[in-house]
Every structure is written in structure tokens, then in C-alpha cells.
Amino acid sequence: MLSDMIVFNGQLQTAVVEKLTQMSNLFNAASGGALILANADNMGDFTETAFWDNVGSSAIRDMDVYAAQSSVSNVDLTQSQINTVKAAKAFGPVAWTPAQLSWINKNPGEALSVISTTLAQSMLEAQVNRAIGAGVAAISNVAGATNDISASAGVTQTALNDTHAKFGDNSQSLSSQIMTGAVYHQLIGRALDNADQLFSEGTVTVIDILGKRTVVTDSPDLYVAGTPNKAHVLCLTPGAIMIEPNGDFVSNIDTPNGQLQLETTYQAQWSENIGIKGYSWDETNGGKSPITAELNTGSNWDAELALKNSAGAILIADADQ
């Protein structure tokens, strides 16, 4: 019955949101807060945050108390702005036959659990991939944040340490790392045997490597496009990349006429804001409602803060060595 499908759809929406929130909270804690998947309610195409520029060191000057009086130049107190950008996502339509619909009506609790868990897990993985793609693009677009040894070397603890050194005396703030399974096993093969698993959901695993949280996932953006033997490793600070679902998840179940057999479809859509610590979405270059390719374009993210205060650094290495 139509009324049964409407009730089922409402229950499914609630179940998906609840399961995704639970998974996100577990993931955030396990990853040390480097990638934050958090519910929000952002309005408009962008969320703009203004901040005061730090004039401290530039305003300090020498003063000779015996020198003749002379004028000095002002150091202006200025503001900069960091923007996050809203992007849309959709799921489906997914179709099933009347026989499957009758199964759902007979056991709606089981159907809710199966569909909501699958969809929530898919949304979590998509959010992690979206965060990684944007983070790789923004950070690798800054030369000072990039340690590229891919022409001659693979991933080692020395290479990771050299990447951390990009942050100088603030390197201790790099608390988490993100790498592929192949890179992780490179490290294991070099006698790194103290990895403790902290979180696992689908194809995303979080482990502890030498005291640092390390997210292990074969996200496509951890490979260098066109050069599969090269891999990215992100070294991130807490709060480096944030994905904020905006609480606008909506879905619909429909069984239209006109087909040889009745066919029920399910479709959903929602929006998320993407923000990177120390970087601002370039509204002119990137535009509104960006798709994945635009989010993964480095020139669409402008570095606004000093490297030591930003999202992190990146290692590019030969995945085969």
C-alpha cells in the first residue's frame, strides 16, 4: 500500500541519519579528529568565517632611545576570510521488484536495518573519500607542504619524519596520517609491527603506527592520477578537514505505472559543506555547488594561514619501493 511505503520511507530516513551519526562519531574519535564528519546546518552556497591576521611579530621593531625622533610606518590590523563550500550528493535510484517489496512488508524491521546500514556505510565512505580528495588537492598545491620523493624512494619512517619536518617546531601537531593499504603494508614489511586497530567500517580502517593515528583506506585520491605506482600520504593536524552534512537528507520511494512490471525505486539526496583548515574555497575559480573534480582541484583552494597553522603536509612516494 502507498501509505505503507510512505511510513517505511520516513522510518528509513531516520534510521540512515542515526546510523551515519553513530558511525561518524566512532570514526572521528578513532582518527584523532584529523577528519571530522559532523552534522551542521549551513545556509547558502558558502560559509564564510573572518579572522584577524596575526600582526604580532611584524609589529615588533627595534628602538634606539638615543636616536633622533623620526616617523615610523604603521602596521595595519587586517582581516582575512576562510570559506567552506556546499556540495550536493545523491543516492540511487535503486530499484526492486514487487516480490522484494512484499518481503519488506512482511519484515520491515530487517529491511530497515539492511538498507539503512548499507546506505549509511556508503555515505561514510563517500565522506571520507571526499575529505581525502579535497585535502590532497589543497595541500599538494603548496610546495612548502609537499615532500615528493616518488622519483626515487618509497614510504619509510624516515620519509614520514621528513614530511613532518615541513611543520618545523610545530611538527608535534601532526597527529594523524592517511595512507593506502599498500603503503601500510610497505611499512609493515619494514618491521613495523606495533599497529593496533582502533576502528573498522567497510573499507576504512584506523590503526596506531608508532603513536600516531593512521587511517588506512584505498581512497582513489591517495594514488597519483595517471601514475598508479605513486602514492599520497597525508599527515594532518586535528580538525584538518571537515565534512558537514547539513541535515537536509531527503528520500522518496515511488512505484510508477507504465512499465512491463511494477518496479519500486528509492532515491535520496543531501548536501555537505567541505572545509580545510587554513584554506579557503576560491569562489571565483571553484564556483558554486562543485562536483568532485572541482573539489579535487588544488587551485580552487587558497592557502590563507601559515603552513604551521594549517591542515598538514603531504608525502608523495613510490608505492612499489
N, C-alpha and C positions, 0 to 999 in steps of 0.2 A: 504494500500500500504506500501511496505517496507520503502520508503522514508518518509512517514508519521510517521512510528514508530521510525525512527532514529531522526527526529525532535522532536517528543514527548519525547524521552529518554533524549535528550540534554536539553530540557526545564525542565524536571523533575529533573535532576541533579542540575541545577541552583536553582530551587525552594526549594529543600531539603536543600542545603547549606545555602541559605538565611534565611529560617525559623529556622534552627538549630542555626544559629548565633544570630538571634533575641531572641530566647528562652534562649540561653546561657547567653547573656548579661543581660537579666532580672533576671535570676537565680543568677548570680554572684553578682549582686548588692543587691538582696534581702537577700542572705545568708551571707552578710557581708564579702565576699571574702574568706571564710574558704575553700570552694570547688571552684576551679577555672576551668571552662571549656573554654579553649582558643585555637584559631587556631594557628598552628605553622607550621614549615616546617623542621622537624628533619630528618637528614640523618643517615643512618646506623642503627644498632640494638640497640645502646645505645647512650645517650647524656651525656657526661662526663664534669663535672664542678669542677675545682680545686679551693681550697680556702686556705688561710693562717691560720694555727692554732693560736689561741689566747694564747700568752705566757705571757701576762701582769702580772697576779698575781703570776705565777710560777717564774717569773724573779725578783720579788721584794725580797730583803733579808735585814736582819739586818746588820749594820756595826758599829763596835766599833772603833772610831777614835784613841783610845789609845792602841789598840791591836797591837801585832807584825805582820809584813807583813806575809801573807800566801796565797797560791793559792786557787782559788775558781773554782768550776765546771761550765762549760758552760751550758747555756740553749739553745738548738738548735732551730733555726727557721725552722719549718717544714710545709709541705702542706698535706692536706687530699683531698679526692675526693668524690663527690656525683654524682651518676648516676641515670638517668631515663631510663626506658626500653620501647622499642617499642613493642606493641602487636597488632594483627590484629583482625578485626571484619568483619562479613559478614551478609547480609540480603537476605533471600529467598533461592531458587527461589519461587516466588509467581506466581500462575497460574490463568488465567481467560479464559473464553470461547469466541468464535467468537462473540456471541451476546453482551458480555460486551465490546469487542473491538470496535464493531460498535457504542456502546453508547459513548465510549471515543472519537471516531472520530466525532460524532455529537456534543459533548460538551467538547472539550479538556480543556477548562479553568476550568470547575468544576472538571474534573478528576484530573488535576494537583493539584488543591487545596486539594482535599480529600487525594490523595496518598501522596503528599509531607508533608502535616501536620501530617498524621499518622506516616510516616517514621521518620520525624524529632522528633516527640514526643517520639517515641520508642527509638531513638538514645540518646535523652537527658536522659531518664530514665535509659538506659543501662550505660551511662557515670556516672551518679550519683551512681548507684549500684556498678560499677567498682571501683570508688573512695572510697566508703564506705568499700567495702570488703578488699581492699589493706590497707586502714587506720586502720581498726580494727585489721588486722593481724599484721601489723608492731608495732603499739602502744601497743597492749596487750602482745606482746612478750617481752616487757621491764617491769620488775617487778616494778620499781620505778614510772612508769607512770600508773599503774593499781590499781584501788580501787575495789576490789572484795568483795562484801557483799552479794552475791547471796545465801549463805547458810542460811541467817537469816533475810534479810531485803529487802524491795522494794525500789523504787525510791522516794526520798523525796528531798526537798530543802537542808536539812542537808547533805544528801548523795552527792548531786551535789557539795555543798560547800567543802566537804571533798575531792572530786575529784579535784576541782580547787586548793586546798591546795597543791597538788603534785607539783605545779609550784612555791610554796613559794612566795617570794616577787615579782615575775613576773606573778602572777595569773591574774592580770588585762588584760594581753594579750590574755587570753582565751575569745574570743569574740563570739563564736558560739557553738551551741550544735546540735547534730543529734540524734534523737530518733524515736521509732516506735509510731504508733497511740495509741497502748495500753498503753505505758508508758506515753505518753502525757495525756491521759485521767486519768491515775493514779494521775497525778499532778493536773488536773482539779478537780478530786474528793476530793482532799485535799484543796479545797477552793482557788485554784489558778485561778482567773477569769479575769486576765488582759491580756489575749493573743490577740494580734492584728495580723490579717492575712496580710502578706506582699507580698506573691507570691503563685500562684497555677497553676500547669500544669500537667495534668494527675493525677498520684498518688503521686506527690511530692508537699508538701505544706511547706511554710516558715512562721513562726509566731514569735512574740516577747514575750518572757517569762521573766518577771522581768528585762527588759533592755537588755537581750541577744537574739541574733538571734537564732532561733531554727528551724531546718529543720525537718519536720515530714514526714516520709516515711517508709513504711513497707518493707524496703530492707531486703532480706533474711539474710544478714550478720549482721544485728542488733539483730538476735537471736543466741544463743549459739547452735552450731550444736549438735544434739542428746539430747538436754535439752531445749525443747521449752518454759519452764516456766522461763528461764533465758534470760535476755535481755542486750544488749550493749547500752551505751550512750556515744557517742564521744563528748569530749569537746575540741574544736580546736582553734588554733591561725589563724590569717589572712594568707592566702596563704599556708595552711596546706597541702592540697592535690591538685595536678594539673593534669587534663586530657587535653592533647593537640592533637586534630585531626590534621593530618599532611597535609591536603589539597590534599589528594590523593584519594578522593571519586570517584569511577568509577562504572558505572552500564551498564547493557545491557538488551535489550528486544529482545526476539527470538521467532519465530514461526516455529519450525522444522516439517518436514514431518515424516510419519511413525506411527502415532497414528490413532486410530479409528476416532477421531475428531480432527480438528485443535485446538491446545492449545497454547496460548501465555504465556510466562513466563518472569518474571522480577527478576533480581538478581543484588546485589550491594556488594561492599567490600571497606574497608578503613583501615587505621591504626591510632593508637593513642599512644602517649607516656604518661606513668604514672610516676609521681614523688611525693615523700613525703618529706616534709620539715624536714631536719635534718637526713634523712635516705637515704642510697644508695642501689640501687639494687645490690644484690650479683651475679655477673656474673658467678661465679663458681657454686654456689648452684642452682641458678634460671635458668641459661642458657639464650638462645635467644628465641624471639618470644613466650613468655609464654602464656599459656591458663589461664582461670580464677582460676583454682585450684592452680596453681603455684603462681599467683599474690596474692592469699589469704593465702599463707604460710608464717608465721612470720619469719622463719629462712632465708627466701630469701631477707629480708630487714635488713640491718646492720645500727644500730644507730651510727651516725658519730658526732653529736653535743650534747652538754649538754642538758638535758631534758628541761630546761627553755628556750632554743632557738629552740626547735623542734616543731613538728606538734601539739602536745597536749597530753591529758590524756584520760583515759577511765574508765567508771563506769560499773561494771557488777553487776546486781541486780536481785532479784526475781521479775519477771513480774507479778506474781499473788498476791503479797502482797501490 
